[in-house]
Amino acid sequence: METLAVTGMAVSSDYRDFVLEQLAPLGQVTARRMFGGVGIYANGLFFALIDDDVLYLKTDESLRPEFEAAGCQAFAPFGADKPMSYWTAPTEALDDQDTLLDWARKSLAVAGRKAAGKKR
């Protein structure tokens, strides 16, 4: 696991470590500092990020309705009219590792499809 020095950033080391511990069953889970937040990778795929101690998971058109139904919010660092393809993890997922892993696996599948599309 990569160690990050996150000083003066919007991500606390305690929250980052908690998220990485919860996601560890996915395989090789690492974190990289990026743009004032932290990018989360599993087995080399970028599938999540943390900003202001909030976990966001990668989504696409097929998965977005599930995030919306769960009351999640889009990550929109450049304004509400420019959301990115990352949505907050459902609140209950942060209280239950199995639930979080289910959501994370869906996001990993999205990241895998995106990566496969780039290789073509």
N, C-alpha and C positions, 0 to 999 in steps of 0.2 A: 504494500500500500504506500502510495506517495504521501509524503508529509508536506503540508503547506504552512507557510508563515503568513497568517492572515491578520495583519496588524493594521488598524485604521480602516478595515474593510467593512462591508455591510453584512458579513457572514461571520458568526462567532465560531470558534473552533469547537465548542461543545456541541452546537447544533450540527455542524458538518460531520463530526465524529459519530453522533447519534444516527444520522442518515446513512452514513457509510456502513455502520454496524448493522442497521436494519436491512440494508440491501446486499450484504455480504453473500447470502445464499445464491445470488445470481451468477457468481463466478468471480472473476478478477475485477473487483470494483475499485476504481481510482478516482481521484478528484484533482482538478487542475484549476488554478486561479485564472479567471478571465473577466475582463471588463468590470472589475469591482465586485464580481460574484465568484461562484465556483461552478465549473462544469463537471458533471458526473458521467463517467464512462463505465460500461460493463463489457468486459471481453473486447475492448477496443472501440465499442460503439458509443457515441455521444447520445445519451437518451434523457438526460435530466440536467437541471441546473438549480442552484440555490442563490437567491438574492434576498437581502434583508431577512435572513433566517426564515425564508419560505421556500419550500420545495416545489419545483415546477417539473412536470413530466411532458415529454414530447408527444405530440398528437398530430393527426392529419384529419382529412375530411371524414374518413370512415369512423374514427374514434371520437371526434369532437362531440357528437351527441351524447355519448356516455359521460363525458366530463361535464357537459352542460346540465344533464339530468342529475348529476351528483352535486350540483351547486358550485362547481369550480369556477375560477376566474382565469381569463387569459393573461399571459405575461405581456405587458405593453409598456416597455421602458421608454418608448418614443412617443407616447400619447395613446389614448383609447382608440383612436382611428387607425392605429398601426400595430395591431396585436401580432405577436410572434406565434409560432406553432408550438408553444409550451403553455400548459395550464397547471394551475395549482393542484396538488395532490388532494384528493378528498379528505376532509377533516378526520373522518373515522379511520382512514388508512394510516394516519400517523399514530394512532392508538393501538393498532393491531398489525403486527408484522406480516401475517399471512395475507391480509387485505392489501397492504402496501405492495407486497411482492406480486400479487395478481395484477395490480395497476401498472407496476414497473415492467412486468413481462409484456404487457400490451404496448407500452411505450418502446420497449426494446424491439418489438416486432416492427413498429413503425420505423425506427431508426435503421433496422436491417433492410426493410424494403427500400428506404431512401438510398442507403449505401449501394444496394444492388442496382438501383436505377442509374446511379452515377457511373457504375463500372461498364455499363453497356455502351 
